[in-house]
Amino acid sequence: MSDELKLAIDHMTLSVADLERAKAFYAAALGAVGLELVGEVSAEQSGDVAFAGFGRGRKGSVWLAERGRQSPTTHICFRADSRADVRAFHAAALAAGGADNGAPGIREIYHPEYFAAFVLDPEGHNIEAVTFAPDDGTGDAT
């Protein structure tokens, strides 16, 4: 079985009000941690609402459903390979319309090597990227 199918959670869905805006945001932010748009289903195809899926290879693991703004919002954390990837995620997410919810840095409260960044997506979901990789020389040691 390939690595793309060895996940504890197979997939999840976030409800969004504006699928096109959400797709643009997630394409930018998740591209920094190696995920891409892997599938779309129209409302006509589903018989209900339009969907867009992000993941690796052929496997969509995070799906967006155009069902309206979700309340309450949710928190999702994506694993990054390096601190540079966490920084790239944060910068790309902000450039794509996200709001800063925690700049890249060590969060010792969680773990001494927990290097993460947080953004609020355009719908208000708290999106995070984290790595446990050591300092990679791409920024300060925090």
PEURUR-V458717 format. One record per residue. RES is the residue in three letters. SS is DSSP state (2 for helix, 1 for strand, 0 for the rest). OMEGA is omega in degrees with one decimal (NA if undefined). NEAR is the number of other C-alpha atoms within 8 Angstrom. Layout:
res/ss/omega/near
RES/SS/OMEGA/NEAR
RES/SS/OMEGA/NEAR
This chain:
res/ss/omega/near
MET/0/-179.1/4
SER/0/-178.5/5
ASP/2/-177.6/6
GLU/2/-179.8/8
LEU/2/-177.9/8
LYS/0/-179.2/7
LEU/0/176.8/7
ALA/0/175.1/4
ILE/0/-177.1/5
ASP/0/177.4/7
HIS/0/178.9/8
MET/1/-179.2/8
THR/1/172.5/8
LEU/1/174.9/9
SER/1/179.9/11
VAL/0/179.1/14
ALA/0/-175.6/10
ASP/0/-174.9/8
LEU/2/-179.3/13
GLU/2/177.8/6
ARG/2/179.7/8
ALA/2/178.1/13
LYS/2/179.6/11
ALA/2/179.3/9
PHE/2/-176.2/14
TYR/2/175.9/11
ALA/2/179.6/12
ALA/2/-174.9/12
ALA/2/-176.1/13
LEU/2/174.8/11
GLY/2/-179.7/11
ALA/0/179.1/12
VAL/0/170.9/14
GLY/0/176.6/7
LEU/0/179.9/11
GLU/1/175.7/10
LEU/1/-176.5/11
VAL/1/179.5/13
GLY/1/176.0/8
GLU/1/176.4/8
VAL/1/-179.6/9
SER/0/176.2/9
ALA/2/178.7/10
GLU/2/179.5/8
GLN/2/-177.4/7
SER/2/-175.7/9
GLY/0/-175.0/6
ASP/0/-176.1/7
VAL/0/176.6/11
ALA/0/179.8/13
PHE/1/170.1/13
ALA/1/-176.8/14
GLY/1/177.1/13
PHE/1/179.4/16
GLY/1/178.3/13
ARG/1/179.4/11
GLY/0/-179.1/6
ARG/0/-170.1/6
LYS/1/172.6/10
GLY/1/179.9/13
SER/1/176.4/10
VAL/1/-178.5/11
TRP/1/174.5/13
LEU/1/179.2/14
ALA/1/-178.5/13
GLU/0/-178.7/12
ARG/0/-175.0/9
GLY/0/-178.4/8
ARG/0/-178.2/8
GLN/0/176.6/11
SER/0/1.1/4
PRO/0/175.6/4
THR/0/-176.9/9
THR/0/177.2/6
HIS/1/175.1/8
ILE/1/176.8/8
CYS/1/178.8/8
PHE/1/178.8/9
ARG/1/176.5/8
ALA/0/-179.3/11
ASP/0/-174.0/8
SER/0/174.9/11
ARG/2/176.7/15
ALA/2/178.4/9
ASP/2/177.1/11
VAL/2/178.1/18
ARG/2/179.8/10
ALA/2/176.6/9
PHE/2/-177.5/16
HIS/2/-179.3/16
ALA/2/-179.2/8
ALA/2/180.0/11
ALA/2/177.8/16
LEU/2/180.0/11
ALA/2/-178.2/7
ALA/0/175.3/10
GLY/0/176.2/9
GLY/0/177.6/12
ALA/1/-179.9/10
ASP/1/175.9/10
ASN/1/179.3/9
GLY/1/-177.5/7
ALA/1/178.2/9
PRO/1/178.3/12
GLY/1/178.1/8
ILE/1/174.6/10
ARG/0/-175.7/11
GLU/0/178.5/8
ILE/0/179.2/5
TYR/0/-177.2/6
HIS/0/-178.0/7
PRO/0/-179.1/8
GLU/0/-178.5/11
TYR/0/-179.5/12
PHE/1/-171.9/15
ALA/1/172.1/15
ALA/1/-176.3/16
PHE/1/173.2/14
VAL/1/169.5/15
LEU/1/178.4/13
ASP/0/-177.8/14
PRO/0/179.0/11
GLU/0/179.0/11
GLY/0/176.9/7
HIS/0/179.6/11
ASN/1/-175.8/13
ILE/1/-174.1/12
GLU/1/167.2/12
ALA/1/-177.9/15
VAL/1/170.4/13
THR/1/173.7/14
PHE/0/-179.5/8
ALA/0/178.3/10
PRO/0/177.9/7
ASP/0/-175.8/10
ASP/0/176.5/9
GLY/0/-177.8/6
THR/0/-179.0/7
GLY/0/179.5/7
ASP/0/-175.3/6
ALA/0/179.8/5
THR/0/NA/7
